[in-house]
Amino acid sequence: MVWGLTIFGVVLLLMVLFLLLPLQLYINTDSNQYFAQMGYVAKASLQGDEAEILRVKMQILGHRFFLYPLRWKKDQRKKGSPRKKSRRKKPGGRWFIQILKAFSIRKFELNLDTGDYVTNAKLYPVFGLVNHYFANCKVNYQGNNYLVCDLRSRPWRILKSFIHL
């Protein structure tokens, strides 16, 4: 009985700690860094690979391994058997907006050159308005394009956004 309560308490404590860990999504197109990190426990980053084009580097509790998401898997079913069609409704975009609201933007930088000076001139006042209220957006005429986005949240905030749907 005591061991059961102890195990239950440890599992409950680990679940609470998991919900309180910080979650970070980071995108930097200038230095080609793309990763999602959960505290110091887990990190998944996208990397280029010569043979497979793309690989995912996973680090969980100090153990490192690679996943290759673009590898083709052989189809397990027979070729003559039809696929079952599900009759579910298509989900709306409301859940995506709720999840985005759960994240806070720590850093957002956009440096854009469309290649057309007229379009750049039209974007200049829009970016000026956005800079005043939200983020750091710039228009340039030198061909530089990059995006830096650092989003942070906690798993309990994302779970709360799912509950409020």
Number of C-alpha atoms within 10 A of each C-alpha: 5 7 8 9 10 11 11 12 12 12 12 12 11 12 11 12 10 16 15 16 17 15 20 20 19 18 19 16 14 12 10 14 13 17 19 19 20 20 14 13 12 16 21 20 18 18 15 11 11 7 7 11 12 16 19 19 16 20 17 14 10 11 8 12 11 14 13 14 12 10 11 7 7 6 7 6 9 7 8 6 7 8 8 6 6 6 6 6 6 6 8 8 8 9 14 12 11 16 17 14 14 20 19 13 17 12 13 16 16 17 16 19 19 16 13 9 12 9 12 17 13 11 17 15 12 13 18 15 12 14 14 10 9 11 17 16 20 19 23 16 13 10 11 13 15 15 16 19 16 18 18 18 21 19 17 16 16 18 13 13 18 14 8 8 9
